[in-house]
């Protein structure tokens, strides 16, 4: 896990919107989307359509998703990796 992914996971212990994450980290869209996609591919985060509804399609490219409309949450696997287990 790189530093950007680590910092992003810090924000995802609870469900967060794209806007909330972007404001907290002060990142540009490209950096944020790249990091979200990378964490998703590793199984470290869930992508949610609404705060309680998981995005059901498999995401194989970053262009498939309207990232700014989604919500995000760390998975158990992501939390364990983030905490060094």
N, C-alpha and C positions, 0 to 999 in steps of 0.2 A: 504494500500500500504506500503510495507516495504522499507527500505533505499535503497536497491539495485535497486528496481523498480523505485523509485523516481529519483535516479541518472541516470538511463538508460533513463527515459523519458526526462531528461534535454538535452539529445543528439538528441532527435527525433522530434524537432520542424520543422525540414526540413528533406527531404529524405536523409538517410545515408546508406552506405554499411556496411556489417558485419565488414569488415576490418577497416573502419573508426571508428566504434563504439569501437571495440576492442582496437585500438591504443589510442583512447581518454580516455577510462576508465582504461586501463592497467589490464584487467581481463583475466582470463583463459577461455577456451572454455566452460567448464562445467558450470561455474557461469553465463556466458553470455547467453548460450542457455537456461538454466533454467529460467533466468529472462525474456528473450524474450518470451518464451512459456507461462509463467505466465501472462505477460501483454497481450499477444494475447488472451488467454482464458478469460480474463476479458473484452475484447473488447477495450483495451486502445491503441493498435497499429494495423497498417495494415502491412501485409507481402506482399512485392512486388517482382515480378519476374524480372522486369526491373524498372527503375525509375518512369515509368508512367503506369505500368501494374500490377494490384493486383493479388495475388495468389488466384485462384478461388476455390480450394478445401478446405474443412473444415479440420483443423488440430486437430486431437484428441490425438496424441502422439508426443513427440518431435522427435522421430525417423523417422517420415514421411517426414521431410523436410531437405533439404541440406542447413542448416542455413547460412553457410559461402558463399553461392552463391546468397543470397537474399538481398533485400533492405528493409528498415523499416521506418515507419512514424507514429507519434502519431496521434490518431483519435481525433475528437472533444471531445468525452467522456473522453479520456485519458488526454487531455489538461485541461479540466475542473477539473478533479480529481487532477491533478498535481498542479493546482493553488488554490485548496481548495474550489471550488464551488460545 
